[in-house]
Amino acid sequence: MNKTKTVLAMALCALVFFSGCSDDDVPAIEYVEQGFVKGTIKGTASDDKTAIDEQFSYNRYLPSSYYGPYSSLYSVNSDESINIQIIRQDMQTGGIMSFQLTLANAQDTSPSYSISLTYIKETDKILYFSMSTGSTNVAQISNFSFNASTGQVKGDYSLSGDKNSTDNTATVTGSFDVVVKKVIQ
């Protein structure tokens, strides 16, 4: 009988506790899914033993940050050159990939660029990998196109070298296909 009273008392406490809850007054952050940045990372982890062969696909971004690191946008300069920023994230792991592209004009298919990747995966271990252009890393963008009417930007990319979080040679290859929004000034 004591066991039954204890269970009933616990159920009553839980009912009282949860009935006092209401909807959050603060709305949840809404992320937009649109387009993708995907790729493959190949290399060796910083322990010099563990092989890295990971695939990723990021298709979300946080639309509320205007010029912040989570927007995807483009702006046309007075000389007709175009600056494009592409950001896509994995909200669960904190992974993020960004491209900063500069085109001479809307028809340019060989932009200047910088690329940055942070990849995080947690299993029984945590794999953290980050790499960007610069230093001795070699990068390339190919099959590039930009449609100024729709904002669609797409292409293939590669990034390789040993200036990354593992200090071992690694290669990141993949593609992107996103729609960026025009900044009106």
Secondary structure by P-SEA (a helix, b strand, c coil): caaaaaaaaaaaaaaaaaaaccccccccbbbbbcccccccccccccccccccbbbbbbccccccccccccccccccccccbbbbbbbbbccccccbbbbbbbbcccccccccbbbbbbbbbbccbbbbbbbbccccbbbbbcccccccccccccccccccccccccccbbbbbbbbbbbbbbbcc
